[in-house]
Amino acid sequence: MNRRDFLARLAAAGVATSLPGYGQKATKATLKIDEGRIGATIPSDFTGLSYESAQLANPAFFSSANKQLIELFRGLSPSGNLRLGGGSSEFTTYSDADPIGPLPFEVFGPDTSKTVKHGTVTTALALRNLRGFLDATGWSCLYGLNLGQGTMTNAAAEAAAAYRILGPRLVAFQIGNEPDSFRNRYRPASYGPADYLKEWNEFHDAIIAITPEAKFAGPDISNKLAYLTSFAEEAPKHKDVILLTGHYYAMGPAGSPGATLDQLAETDPKQATMHERNLPEIAAAIKTSGLPFRMSEGNSCWNGGQPGVSDTLASALWCADMMLRFAAPGWCGVNLHGGGNGFYTPIAGAPSTGFTRRPEYFGMQFGQRFAGATLLASTLTGAESKLTAYVLEQHGRRRVAIINKDKAPISVELPSRVGANAMRLSGPGLESTVGTVFGEVRVARSREVVVEAHSAMIYEL
């Protein structure tokens, strides 16, 4: 039996392979807490998923009858957020009439907006079923409307129905998906933030004329922050705008030779749709508008995910780190995009075939463990860029999350010794598509811990 198989069997059995003595000799890092600085508190609905609007063309998908999917959602969070939108939202229409004839997406559903999307219709039946699904999961909904190719009349009708049927499960409407990508697609090359805001206001006014209590979020951008800045300046004029939103993909598009395991392990991948340098602009938009910011769509690699990267343990470790990294500046949530059998989807499959958890699902569970916790400022020294650490406090208890995306173990000296119980996210190797696990392990009560290669740990101090 080789070392990889040995460690995988130990992981499956819950044995703490993060103890000293396993694997290679670890390098040394030190983590210190800045007691004078308190950070953001992670909301209870921080964890979220994002699906294509076209999925609603099959009313049986988001339904109280879809018991397996309900359990998988609840396994991620008891109060998460489902965002419906994506590229297909610019092709869907709404009808009060129930669907007639064979339904699309009976088998798998849309992997991405590049699959079947023309002629997809959202019906009142789909919304009623969606309400049942949300009630069963305990989740809320961020709902996208068609701005790119839709009409104000149809958007207003859909919004009225969604507001009436989804009730308290509805957080807000988003008008348009990635409007900063409309140029040369749905709009002329001259299209810019001012043009978008003009259209947004027209759709907004048409919606509230019928549904005056509706709430809104936006601008749901891809990466052009001028649209976010303009929307943040406009938002205070509307008391019904309650949330800023944007997208983040670490790499892309799928098929790009630069979308690799090594790139995904970097804190700020070169191909990312937004970078660390953009965080001050997002912070400025939050301050200008007085509204929170949510990553309403994102994942490891846009356009469906990179095979051998987005469906591996590496994506789970990336996800665990990403969730805490974006919680640190006060973002109020992250929605991981997926559906069908896309390589990046946390949950793969369909009602007719059954559903499975991809590695990223376990990375989301790792991040969800800190819902309700407050981040404490900390400094990690002596570590490479592929090792990150976070300190959080909740109900007087302090926990440390350490994510090691490197191929070698590392020793970390903590501010105090750890308890005997810890949690570990691990798998056979960074490239592994099966064998990812997340669960409790026993560790030595020591101030110095060893985090094995390609694994993540949660310690209680």
C-alpha positions as CSV (number, residue, x, y, z in Angstrom):
1,M,0.0,0.0,0.0
2,N,1.4,3.4,-1.0
3,R,1.5,6.4,1.3
4,R,-1.4,8.1,-0.5
5,D,-3.7,5.1,-0.1
6,F,-2.6,4.7,3.5
7,L,-3.5,8.3,4.4
8,A,-6.8,8.1,2.6
9,R,-7.8,5.0,4.6
10,L,-6.7,6.8,7.8
11,A,-8.7,9.9,6.8
12,A,-11.8,7.7,6.1
13,A,-11.4,6.2,9.5
14,G,-11.1,9.5,11.2
15,V,-7.5,9.1,12.4
16,A,-5.5,12.3,12.8
17,T,-2.8,12.1,10.2
18,S,-2.1,15.8,11.0
19,L,-0.1,14.7,14.0
20,P,3.7,15.0,13.8
21,G,5.4,11.9,12.4
22,Y,3.2,11.5,9.3
23,G,4.5,12.6,6.0
24,Q,7.4,14.9,5.3
25,K,9.3,17.1,7.7
26,A,7.2,20.3,8.3
27,T,8.4,23.8,7.9
28,K,7.6,26.3,10.7
29,A,5.2,29.2,10.9
30,T,3.8,31.3,13.7
31,L,0.3,32.7,14.2
32,K,-0.3,35.6,16.6
33,I,-3.6,37.4,17.5
34,D,-3.9,41.1,17.6
35,E,-6.0,41.5,20.7
36,G,-6.8,45.1,19.9
37,R,-8.6,44.5,16.6
38,I,-12.0,42.9,16.1
39,G,-13.2,42.1,12.6
40,A,-16.5,41.3,10.9
41,T,-19.1,38.8,12.2
42,I,-20.1,36.2,9.7
43,P,-23.9,36.2,9.1
44,S,-26.0,33.0,9.6
45,D,-26.9,33.0,5.9
46,F,-23.4,33.5,4.7
47,T,-23.3,30.2,2.9
48,G,-25.1,30.1,-0.5
49,L,-25.5,28.4,-3.8
50,S,-26.2,29.9,-7.2
51,Y,-28.2,28.2,-10.0
52,E,-29.2,29.1,-13.5
53,S,-32.7,30.6,-13.8
54,A,-33.3,28.1,-16.6
55,Q,-33.4,25.4,-14.0
56,L,-36.9,26.7,-13.0
57,A,-38.1,25.4,-16.4
58,N,-38.3,22.0,-14.7
59,P,-40.7,22.6,-11.7
60,A,-39.7,19.3,-10.2
61,F,-36.2,20.3,-9.5
62,F,-36.6,22.9,-6.7
63,S,-39.6,21.2,-5.1
64,S,-40.5,19.8,-1.6
65,A,-40.6,16.4,-3.3
66,N,-36.9,16.5,-4.1
67,K,-36.0,15.1,-0.7
68,Q,-32.4,14.2,-1.5
69,L,-31.5,17.7,-2.7
70,I,-33.2,19.2,0.3
71,E,-31.0,17.2,2.6
72,L,-27.9,18.2,0.7
73,F,-28.8,21.9,1.0
74,R,-29.5,21.4,4.7
75,G,-26.1,19.7,5.0
76,L,-24.5,22.9,3.9
77,S,-26.5,25.3,6.1
78,P,-29.8,25.4,8.0
79,S,-30.4,29.0,6.8
80,G,-28.4,29.5,3.5
81,N,-29.2,31.6,0.4
82,L,-30.2,30.3,-3.0
83,R,-29.5,32.7,-5.8
84,L,-31.3,32.2,-9.2
85,G,-29.8,34.0,-12.2
86,G,-26.8,33.4,-14.4
87,G,-26.5,33.8,-18.1
88,S,-29.7,31.9,-18.8
89,S,-31.7,34.5,-16.9
90,E,-31.4,36.8,-19.9
91,F,-33.3,34.2,-22.0
92,T,-36.1,33.1,-19.7
93,T,-39.6,34.4,-19.7
94,Y,-42.4,34.1,-17.2
95,S,-45.9,32.7,-17.6
96,D,-48.8,32.3,-15.0
97,A,-49.9,29.3,-17.0
98,D,-48.7,25.8,-15.9
99,P,-46.3,24.1,-18.3
100,I,-47.7,21.9,-21.1
101,G,-46.0,19.0,-22.7
102,P,-42.5,17.5,-22.0
103,L,-40.3,19.6,-19.7
104,P,-36.7,20.4,-20.5
105,F,-33.9,19.5,-18.1
106,E,-35.6,16.4,-16.8
107,V,-32.3,14.5,-16.6
108,F,-29.5,16.8,-15.6
109,G,-30.5,20.5,-15.8
110,P,-28.3,23.2,-17.2
111,D,-24.6,22.8,-16.3
112,T,-24.0,26.4,-17.3
113,S,-25.7,29.1,-19.3
114,K,-23.9,27.7,-22.4
115,T,-26.3,24.7,-22.5
116,V,-30.0,24.8,-23.5
117,K,-31.5,28.1,-22.5
118,H,-33.7,29.4,-25.4
119,G,-37.4,29.1,-24.8
120,T,-37.2,28.3,-21.1
121,V,-40.2,29.4,-19.2
122,T,-40.7,30.0,-15.5
123,T,-44.2,29.3,-14.4
124,A,-46.3,29.9,-11.3
125,L,-46.1,26.1,-10.6
126,A,-42.3,26.4,-10.5
127,L,-42.5,29.3,-8.0
128,R,-44.9,27.3,-5.8
129,N,-42.6,24.4,-5.8
130,L,-39.7,26.6,-5.2
131,R,-41.4,28.0,-2.1
132,G,-41.9,24.5,-0.8
133,F,-38.3,23.7,-1.4
134,L,-37.2,26.9,0.4
135,D,-39.5,26.1,3.4
136,A,-38.1,22.6,3.6
137,T,-34.5,23.7,3.5
138,G,-34.8,26.9,5.6
139,W,-33.1,28.8,2.9
140,S,-33.8,32.3,1.4
141,C,-33.8,33.3,-2.2
142,L,-32.1,36.0,-4.3
143,Y,-34.1,36.2,-7.5
144,G,-32.8,37.3,-10.9
145,L,-34.9,39.0,-13.6
146,N,-34.3,39.2,-17.4
147,L,-32.9,42.7,-18.3
148,G,-30.7,41.7,-21.2
149,Q,-33.5,40.5,-23.6
150,G,-36.6,40.8,-21.4
151,T,-39.4,43.3,-21.3
152,M,-40.5,45.5,-18.3
153,T,-44.0,44.1,-18.5
154,N,-42.8,40.5,-18.2
155,A,-40.3,41.3,-15.5
156,A,-43.0,43.1,-13.5
157,A,-45.3,40.2,-13.8
158,E,-42.7,37.7,-12.8
159,A,-41.6,39.9,-9.8
160,A,-45.2,40.2,-8.6
161,A,-45.7,36.4,-8.8
162,A,-42.4,35.7,-7.1
163,Y,-43.1,38.2,-4.3
164,R,-46.6,36.8,-3.7
165,I,-45.6,33.1,-3.8
166,L,-42.1,33.2,-2.2
167,G,-43.2,35.5,0.6
168,P,-40.6,35.9,3.4
169,R,-38.2,33.5,1.7
170,L,-37.5,36.2,-1.0
171,V,-34.6,38.5,-0.1
172,A,-34.5,40.7,-3.1
173,F,-34.7,40.9,-6.9
174,Q,-31.7,41.4,-9.1
175,I,-32.4,43.1,-12.4
176,G,-30.0,41.7,-15.0
177,N,-27.1,39.3,-14.8
178,E,-23.6,40.7,-15.4
179,P,-24.7,44.0,-17.1
180,D,-21.1,45.0,-17.4
181,S,-20.9,42.2,-20.1
182,F,-23.9,43.5,-22.1
183,R,-21.8,45.4,-24.6
184,N,-21.6,43.8,-28.1
185,R,-24.0,41.1,-26.7
186,Y,-27.3,42.6,-25.9
187,R,-26.3,46.3,-26.2
188,P,-24.2,48.4,-28.5
189,A,-20.4,48.8,-27.9
190,S,-21.0,52.3,-26.4
191,Y,-23.1,50.8,-23.5
192,G,-21.8,51.8,-20.0
193,P,-22.8,52.3,-16.4
194,A,-25.0,55.3,-17.1
195,D,-27.0,53.4,-19.7
196,Y,-27.4,50.4,-17.3
197,L,-28.6,52.6,-14.5
198,K,-31.2,54.2,-16.8
199,E,-32.5,50.8,-17.8
200,W,-32.4,49.6,-14.2
201,N,-34.5,52.5,-13.0
202,E,-37.1,51.9,-15.7
203,F,-37.4,48.2,-14.8
204,H,-37.4,49.1,-11.1
205,D,-40.2,51.6,-11.5
206,A,-42.3,49.1,-13.5
207,I,-41.9,46.5,-10.8
208,I,-42.7,48.7,-7.8
209,A,-45.8,50.1,-9.7
210,I,-47.3,46.6,-9.3
211,T,-45.3,45.3,-6.2
212,P,-44.5,48.4,-4.1
213,E,-43.0,46.4,-1.3
214,A,-40.4,44.7,-3.5
215,K,-36.7,44.8,-2.4
216,F,-33.7,45.0,-4.8
217,A,-30.0,44.0,-5.0
218,G,-27.4,44.7,-7.6
219,P,-25.6,45.3,-9.9
220,D,-24.6,41.6,-10.1
221,I,-21.5,42.5,-12.1
222,S,-18.9,40.2,-13.6
223,N,-15.8,42.2,-13.0
224,K,-16.1,45.9,-14.1
225,L,-16.2,47.8,-10.9
226,A,-17.3,51.1,-12.5
227,Y,-20.8,49.5,-12.6
228,L,-20.6,48.7,-8.9
229,T,-19.4,52.2,-8.0
230,S,-22.2,53.8,-10.0
231,F,-24.8,51.5,-8.6
232,A,-23.6,52.3,-5.0
233,E,-24.0,56.0,-5.7
234,E,-27.5,55.4,-7.0
235,A,-28.7,53.0,-4.3
236,P,-29.3,55.6,-1.5
237,K,-31.9,57.2,-3.7
238,H,-34.0,54.0,-3.4
239,K,-34.9,52.8,0.1
240,D,-35.9,49.5,-1.4
241,V,-32.3,48.6,-2.5
242,I,-30.9,46.5,0.3
243,L,-27.8,44.7,-1.0
244,L,-24.8,45.1,-3.3
245,T,-23.8,42.1,-5.4
246,G,-21.0,41.0,-7.7
247,H,-19.4,37.8,-9.1
248,Y,-16.0,36.2,-8.4
249,Y,-14.2,33.4,-10.3
250,A,-10.7,32.4,-9.4
251,M,-9.8,31.4,-12.9
252,G,-11.2,31.0,-16.4
253,P,-12.4,30.3,-18.8
254,A,-12.7,26.6,-18.7
255,G,-10.2,25.1,-21.1
256,S,-7.6,27.8,-20.5
257,P,-4.1,26.3,-20.1
258,G,-3.5,28.7,-17.1
259,A,-6.4,27.2,-15.1
260,T,-4.3,24.8,-13.1
261,L,-4.1,23.3,-9.7
262,D,-1.1,25.4,-8.8
263,Q,-3.0,28.6,-9.8
264,L,-6.0,27.6,-7.8
265,A,-3.8,27.2,-4.7
266,E,-2.6,30.8,-4.9
267,T,-4.4,33.3,-2.7
268,D,-4.9,35.7,-5.6
269,P,-4.9,33.7,-8.9
270,K,-3.6,35.6,-11.9
271,Q,-6.8,34.8,-13.9
272,A,-9.2,35.9,-11.2
273,T,-12.1,38.0,-12.4
274,M,-11.5,40.3,-9.4
275,H,-8.3,40.6,-7.5
276,E,-7.1,41.6,-4.0
277,R,-6.4,45.1,-5.3
278,N,-10.2,45.4,-6.0
279,L,-11.1,45.0,-2.4
280,P,-10.7,48.7,-1.5
281,E,-13.1,49.6,-4.4
282,I,-15.7,47.2,-3.0
283,A,-15.2,48.6,0.5
284,A,-15.7,52.1,-0.9
285,A,-18.9,51.0,-2.6
286,I,-20.1,49.5,0.7
287,K,-19.4,52.8,2.5
288,T,-21.0,55.0,-0.2
289,S,-24.2,53.0,-0.3
290,G,-24.4,52.0,3.3
291,L,-25.2,48.5,2.1
292,P,-23.6,45.1,2.6
293,F,-21.9,43.3,-0.3
294,R,-22.5,39.6,-1.3
295,M,-20.7,37.5,-3.8
296,S,-23.9,36.4,-5.6
297,E,-22.1,34.1,-8.0
298,G,-18.7,32.6,-8.2
299,N,-16.5,29.5,-8.3
300,S,-13.1,28.1,-9.2
301,C,-13.2,28.5,-13.0
302,W,-15.9,30.2,-15.0
303,N,-17.8,28.5,-17.9
304,G,-18.5,25.3,-16.1
305,G,-15.2,24.6,-14.4
306,Q,-11.9,23.0,-15.3
307,P,-11.9,19.2,-15.3
308,G,-9.2,17.8,-13.0
309,V,-9.2,21.1,-11.1
310,S,-12.7,22.3,-10.2
311,D,-13.8,18.8,-9.2
312,T,-10.9,18.0,-7.0
313,L,-9.7,18.3,-3.4
314,A,-7.9,21.4,-4.5
315,S,-11.3,23.1,-5.1
316,A,-12.4,22.2,-1.7
317,L,-9.4,23.8,0.0
318,W,-9.8,26.8,-2.3
319,C,-13.4,27.1,-1.3
320,A,-12.7,26.9,2.4
321,D,-10.1,29.6,2.2
322,M,-12.2,31.8,-0.1
323,M,-15.2,31.8,2.2
324,L,-13.1,33.0,5.2
325,R,-11.0,35.4,3.1
326,F,-14.1,37.2,1.8
327,A,-15.8,37.1,5.2
328,A,-12.7,39.0,6.6
329,P,-13.5,42.4,4.9
330,G,-17.2,42.1,5.9
331,W,-18.8,40.5,2.8
332,C,-22.2,39.2,3.9
333,G,-22.2,36.0,1.9
334,V,-20.9,33.8,-1.0
335,N,-23.0,31.9,-3.5
336,L,-21.2,29.1,-5.3
337,H,-22.5,28.6,-8.8
338,G,-23.4,25.1,-10.1
339,G,-26.1,22.8,-11.2
340,G,-26.3,19.7,-13.4
341,N,-23.0,18.0,-13.9
342,G,-20.8,21.0,-14.3
343,F,-17.2,20.3,-13.1
344,Y,-17.4,23.1,-10.6
345,T,-20.8,22.3,-9.1
346,P,-20.8,21.5,-5.3
347,I,-23.8,19.2,-5.9
348,A,-24.0,17.2,-9.1
349,G,-26.9,15.3,-10.6
350,A,-30.7,15.5,-11.0
351,P,-33.8,14.1,-9.4
352,S,-34.1,11.2,-11.9
353,T,-30.4,10.1,-11.5
354,G,-29.7,11.1,-7.9
355,F,-27.3,13.6,-6.5
356,T,-23.7,13.4,-5.3
357,R,-21.4,15.7,-3.3
358,R,-18.4,17.0,-5.2
359,P,-15.2,17.9,-3.2
360,E,-16.2,21.6,-3.1
361,Y,-19.3,20.7,-1.0
362,F,-17.0,19.7,1.9
363,G,-15.1,23.0,1.5
364,M,-18.4,24.8,1.9
365,Q,-19.1,22.8,5.1
366,F,-15.7,23.9,6.4
367,G,-16.5,27.6,5.9
368,Q,-20.1,27.2,7.3
369,R,-18.7,26.0,10.6
370,F,-17.9,29.7,11.3
371,A,-21.4,31.1,10.7
372,G,-22.1,33.5,13.5
373,A,-18.4,33.8,14.5
374,T,-16.4,37.1,14.7
375,L,-13.0,37.3,13.0
376,L,-10.1,38.5,15.1
377,A,-7.1,40.2,13.5
378,S,-4.1,37.9,13.3
379,T,-0.7,37.7,11.7
380,L,0.9,34.6,10.2
381,T,4.6,34.7,9.7
382,G,7.1,32.2,8.2
383,A,4.5,30.7,5.8
384,E,4.4,30.4,2.1
385,S,1.4,32.0,0.2
386,K,-0.3,28.6,-0.1
387,L,-0.9,28.5,3.7
388,T,-3.5,30.7,5.3
389,A,-4.9,31.0,8.8
390,Y,-7.9,32.7,10.4
391,V,-8.8,33.2,14.1
392,L,-12.5,33.5,15.0
393,E,-14.4,33.8,18.3
394,Q,-18.0,32.8,19.1
395,H,-19.7,32.6,22.5
396,G,-16.4,33.2,24.2
397,R,-14.7,30.3,22.4
398,R,-11.8,30.9,20.0
399,R,-11.1,28.7,17.0
400,V,-8.3,28.7,14.4
401,A,-8.8,27.7,10.8
402,I,-5.6,26.7,8.9
403,I,-5.7,25.9,5.2
404,N,-2.6,24.2,3.7
405,K,-2.9,24.1,-0.1
406,D,0.8,23.2,-0.5
407,K,2.2,19.7,-1.2
408,A,4.2,19.7,2.0
409,P,3.2,19.7,5.7
410,I,3.8,22.8,7.8
411,S,4.2,23.3,11.6
412,V,2.3,26.2,13.1
413,E,2.9,27.7,16.5
414,L,-0.4,28.9,17.9
415,P,-1.1,31.6,20.5
416,S,-2.1,28.8,23.0
417,R,-2.5,25.1,23.0
418,V,-5.4,23.4,21.2
419,G,-8.1,21.1,22.6
420,A,-8.1,17.4,21.9
421,N,-10.9,17.6,19.3
422,A,-10.4,19.2,15.9
423,M,-11.9,19.0,12.5
424,R,-10.1,18.2,9.3
425,L,-10.8,18.6,5.6
426,S,-8.6,16.3,3.6
427,G,-8.3,13.7,0.8
428,P,-5.8,11.5,-1.0
429,G,-4.2,14.3,-3.1
430,L,-4.8,17.8,-4.5
431,E,-5.9,16.2,-7.8
432,S,-8.2,13.7,-6.2
433,T,-11.8,13.7,-7.4
434,V,-13.0,11.2,-4.8
435,G,-12.1,10.6,-1.2
436,T,-12.5,14.1,0.1
437,V,-13.7,14.0,3.7
438,F,-14.5,16.6,6.4
439,G,-15.0,15.5,10.0
440,E,-13.8,15.3,13.6
441,V,-10.3,14.1,14.5
442,R,-8.4,13.7,17.7
443,V,-5.1,15.7,18.1
444,A,-2.5,16.2,20.7
445,R,-3.1,19.0,23.1
446,S,-0.2,21.1,22.0
447,R,0.6,24.7,21.2
448,E,2.4,23.6,18.0
449,V,0.4,21.7,15.4
450,V,1.4,20.1,12.2
451,V,-1.0,20.6,9.3
452,E,-0.4,17.9,6.7
453,A,0.0,18.6,3.0
454,H,-3.3,19.5,1.1
455,S,-5.5,19.6,4.1
456,A,-7.3,22.2,6.3
457,M,-7.8,22.1,10.1
458,I,-10.1,23.7,12.6
459,Y,-8.7,23.8,16.1
460,E,-10.3,25.1,19.3
461,L,-7.9,27.1,21.5
